[in-house]
């Protein structure tokens, strides 16, 4: 399975915080003064952006707990990581 994301380990950008209330989750980036609503899938991937977990390991973990096909999970992980990257919510560390 081939992911089209940057190489390295995705990590949450310092200063971005998560707020969960009334069944909704939002990421707030104070440096950009932007709020990003995230669904359950994006929240799971956000929590795995610890600077130690590769995108491939994220896929394996989600496949394991969800029983979804790896191709479907790989597409979701790649898309969500690209969205986080485009929004400046994550940084990529060397592995």
Backbone torsions as a table, in degrees:
resi	resn	phi	psi	omega
1	UNK	NA	133.2	-174.8
2	UNK	-113.3	123.9	176.5
3	UNK	-100.1	141.4	176.2
4	UNK	-106.6	72.4	175.0
5	UNK	-132.3	169.9	177.5
6	UNK	-60.8	160.2	175.3
7	UNK	-85.1	154.1	179.0
8	UNK	114.6	-163.7	-176.0
9	UNK	-112.9	118.7	179.9
10	UNK	-73.1	136.0	179.1
11	UNK	-134.0	144.4	177.6
12	UNK	-62.6	135.2	178.8
13	UNK	-68.7	136.5	177.3
14	UNK	-56.0	138.4	176.4
15	UNK	94.7	-19.9	177.7
16	UNK	-78.7	130.8	-179.3
17	UNK	-125.2	155.4	-177.5
18	UNK	-103.1	135.4	176.0
19	UNK	-126.4	125.7	177.4
20	UNK	-120.2	125.8	-179.6
21	UNK	-157.1	139.1	175.5
22	UNK	52.8	39.2	176.7
23	UNK	77.7	6.1	178.0
24	UNK	-117.3	150.2	178.6
25	UNK	-123.0	137.4	180.0
26	UNK	-138.6	142.8	173.4
27	UNK	-105.0	133.7	178.8
28	UNK	-117.9	126.0	177.2
29	UNK	-108.4	99.7	-176.9
30	UNK	-64.7	-28.9	-179.3
31	UNK	-68.3	-30.8	177.9
32	UNK	-101.8	-4.8	-177.0
33	UNK	51.7	48.5	-178.8
34	UNK	-129.2	144.7	175.2
35	UNK	-111.9	136.2	179.4
36	UNK	-124.2	115.8	175.2
37	UNK	-77.2	136.9	-178.8
38	UNK	-127.0	143.6	176.5
39	UNK	-87.1	-176.9	-176.3
40	UNK	-62.4	-39.8	179.5
41	UNK	-63.8	-47.6	179.9
42	UNK	-64.5	-36.2	178.1
43	UNK	-64.2	-42.1	178.4
44	UNK	-61.6	-42.5	179.6
45	UNK	-68.8	-40.1	176.0
46	UNK	-55.7	-44.7	-179.3
47	UNK	-65.7	-25.6	177.8
48	UNK	-85.2	-8.4	177.3
49	UNK	-79.6	73.7	-174.6
50	UNK	-109.0	3.9	-178.7
51	UNK	78.9	2.8	179.7
52	UNK	-124.6	-15.2	-175.4
53	UNK	-105.6	126.4	178.3
54	UNK	-76.7	159.0	174.2
55	UNK	-57.0	-36.9	179.0
56	UNK	-64.3	-39.3	176.9
57	UNK	-66.9	-35.0	176.1
58	UNK	-60.6	-44.8	179.6
59	UNK	-60.1	-48.3	-179.6
60	UNK	-58.2	-43.8	-178.7
61	UNK	-64.2	-43.8	-178.0
62	UNK	-70.1	-39.1	175.8
63	UNK	-59.6	-42.9	-177.9
64	UNK	-61.4	-42.8	-176.4
65	UNK	-87.2	-19.4	-174.9
66	UNK	-106.1	-19.5	-173.7
67	UNK	61.4	19.5	175.3
68	UNK	-80.9	153.7	177.4
69	UNK	-61.7	142.4	-176.6
70	UNK	-61.4	-31.1	179.2
71	UNK	-64.3	-40.0	179.8
72	UNK	-67.9	-45.8	-179.1
73	UNK	-64.8	-41.6	-180.0
74	UNK	-60.5	-41.3	178.3
75	UNK	-62.8	-45.0	179.8
76	UNK	-64.8	-46.6	-179.1
77	UNK	-61.3	-46.3	179.3
78	UNK	-60.4	-46.2	-179.0
79	UNK	-62.7	-45.9	-177.1
80	UNK	-68.3	-40.9	177.2
81	UNK	-63.1	-38.8	176.8
82	UNK	-64.0	-40.7	178.3
83	UNK	-64.0	-44.3	177.0
84	UNK	-60.6	-43.3	-179.5
85	UNK	-64.1	-47.8	179.8
86	UNK	-60.4	-33.3	-179.9
87	UNK	-83.5	-4.8	179.5
88	UNK	73.8	26.8	-177.9
89	UNK	-90.9	-17.4	179.8
90	UNK	-128.4	160.4	172.6
91	UNK	-123.8	156.2	-178.8
92	UNK	-109.0	121.3	-179.9
93	UNK	-102.0	152.7	177.5
94	UNK	-70.2	143.1	-177.1
95	UNK	-95.4	NA	NA
